[in-house]
Amino acid sequence: MRLNEVSFTDAQPIDGYGPGFFRVGGEVHQGPVLVLPTGTRAWGGYDDLAPLTAIAAQIDVLFVGTGAETANPPAAFRTALETAGIGVEPMASAPACRTYNVLLSEGRRVAAALLPV
């Protein structure tokens, strides 16, 4: 079996998550978080669109972690992002973290907007 080390360039992998927090690139972030190619920061929720539309040219898909269960984000949120050219993939936060990491390791242009579990 051949093992390959994964390098993530400037983007950071999601190392872990738990009740109310995410650990990204070794740093713990409480509450909702955006994991972007430009770094990780707190997220104000579905009304906080500006940081996402600002990076529209840098990503192809945004994984939206909707908490413990999969839920549809508000239509206005999805429409604004899709109009900006960003694909929106809602799923529960745990699978959103895992999927983000897999695509990031493949060099894909991804970001994540995550609500805590």
C-alpha positions as CSV (number, residue, x, y, z in Angstrom):
1,M,0.0,0.0,0.0
2,R,1.3,3.5,-0.9
3,L,0.5,6.4,1.5
4,N,0.6,10.0,0.3
5,E,0.9,13.0,2.5
6,V,-1.8,15.6,1.9
7,S,-0.7,19.2,1.7
8,F,-3.4,21.9,1.8
9,T,-1.5,25.0,0.4
10,D,-3.0,28.1,2.0
11,A,-6.4,26.7,2.8
12,Q,-6.8,24.9,6.1
13,P,-8.4,21.5,6.8
14,I,-11.1,21.1,9.3
15,D,-9.5,19.1,12.1
16,G,-12.5,18.4,14.3
17,Y,-15.8,19.6,15.6
18,G,-18.0,19.2,18.6
19,P,-20.9,20.8,20.5
20,G,-20.6,24.5,19.6
21,F,-17.1,24.5,18.1
22,F,-15.0,23.7,15.1
23,R,-11.2,23.1,15.0
24,V,-9.6,24.4,11.8
25,G,-5.9,24.3,11.1
26,G,-5.3,23.5,14.8
27,E,-7.3,26.5,16.1
28,V,-10.6,26.2,17.9
29,H,-13.5,28.5,16.7
30,Q,-16.6,28.8,18.8
31,G,-20.0,29.1,17.1
32,P,-20.7,29.4,13.3
33,V,-17.6,29.6,11.2
34,L,-16.5,30.3,7.6
35,V,-13.6,28.3,6.3
36,L,-12.4,30.2,3.2
37,P,-9.4,30.0,1.0
38,T,-8.3,33.3,2.6
39,G,-8.6,32.0,6.2
40,T,-11.1,31.1,8.8
41,R,-13.4,33.5,10.6
42,A,-16.6,33.7,12.6
43,W,-19.8,33.6,10.5
44,G,-23.0,35.6,11.2
45,G,-25.2,33.0,9.7
46,Y,-27.4,33.1,6.6
47,D,-27.6,36.9,6.6
48,D,-23.8,37.3,6.5
49,L,-23.4,37.0,2.7
50,A,-20.7,39.7,2.1
51,P,-17.6,37.5,2.9
52,L,-18.9,34.7,0.7
53,T,-19.8,36.9,-2.3
54,A,-16.4,38.6,-2.0
55,I,-14.6,35.3,-2.7
56,A,-16.9,34.1,-5.5
57,A,-14.1,34.1,-8.0
58,Q,-12.0,31.9,-5.8
59,I,-14.4,29.0,-5.2
60,D,-16.7,26.8,-7.1
61,V,-18.7,25.2,-4.3
62,L,-19.7,26.2,-0.8
63,F,-20.5,23.4,1.6
64,V,-23.2,24.7,4.0
65,G,-23.1,22.7,7.3
66,T,-26.7,23.2,8.7
67,G,-26.0,21.8,12.2
68,A,-26.9,18.3,13.4
69,E,-29.4,17.7,10.7
70,T,-29.6,18.5,7.0
71,A,-31.8,21.5,6.3
72,N,-32.4,23.8,3.4
73,P,-30.8,27.2,3.7
74,P,-33.1,30.2,3.1
75,A,-34.0,30.7,-0.6
76,A,-32.5,34.2,-0.6
77,F,-29.2,32.9,0.7
78,R,-29.0,30.2,-2.0
79,T,-30.1,32.5,-4.7
80,A,-27.6,35.2,-3.8
81,L,-24.7,32.8,-3.9
82,E,-25.8,31.0,-7.1
83,T,-26.2,34.4,-8.8
84,A,-22.6,35.1,-7.7
85,G,-21.5,31.9,-9.4
86,I,-21.1,29.7,-6.3
87,G,-22.6,26.3,-6.1
88,V,-24.3,25.6,-2.8
89,E,-24.3,22.2,-1.2
90,P,-26.3,22.0,2.1
91,M,-25.7,19.0,4.4
92,A,-25.4,18.3,8.1
93,S,-22.2,19.9,9.5
94,A,-20.3,16.7,10.2
95,P,-20.5,15.4,6.6
96,A,-19.9,19.0,5.3
97,C,-16.6,19.0,7.2
98,R,-15.6,15.6,5.8
99,T,-16.6,16.4,2.3
100,Y,-14.8,19.8,2.4
101,N,-11.6,18.1,3.6
102,V,-11.7,15.5,0.8
103,L,-12.2,18.0,-2.0
104,L,-9.7,20.4,-0.4
105,S,-7.1,17.5,-0.5
106,E,-7.8,17.1,-4.2
107,G,-7.0,20.7,-4.8
108,R,-10.6,21.7,-5.5
109,R,-11.8,25.3,-5.0
110,V,-14.0,24.9,-2.0
111,A,-15.2,26.7,1.1
112,A,-17.5,25.9,4.0
113,A,-20.0,27.8,6.0
114,L,-20.7,25.8,9.1
115,L,-23.4,26.0,11.9
116,P,-22.4,24.2,15.1
117,V,-23.7,20.7,15.9
